[in-house]
Amino acid sequence: MAQTYSISDLAREFGITTRTIRFYEDKSLLSPSREGQTRVFSSSERVKLKLILRGKRLGLSLQESAEIIQMYAPGRNNAAQLEQLLQKITERREVLEQQHKDILSMMEDLNNVEQRCKNELNKHPEPS
């Protein structure tokens, strides 16, 4: 029999809330089967959740993650999916590199202003 998981199992395993998993289900990113009111997640749904969370850590939007996940076809050549993922990684890296440059520039500006403030204070010490 194939391995199945409850929503609580997955929430515990991935350190997220059951509400988060239900949100992904509401967005049609996950499609568990049902046994009455109980959600039953297959191994493939578990993998999808893992990929969604990995995409989130990489800074991909849910839509971007969904597009990449939907391209996956087990047992087939998934070159198109991998190329799409590589493109998203490149785009994300470019954004992060620009943010890094912006942060370094801002830090330099802060250091310069801080030094000017200190220099002015040293020129005019407060009376004791």
Secondary structure, DSSP 8 states (H G I E B T S, - for coil): ---EE-HHHHHHHHT--HHHHHHHHHTTS---EEETTEEEEEHHHHHHHHHHHHHHHHT--HHHHHHHHHT--TTS--HHHHHHHHHHHHHHHHHHHHHHHHHHHHHHHHHHHHHHHHHHHHHS----
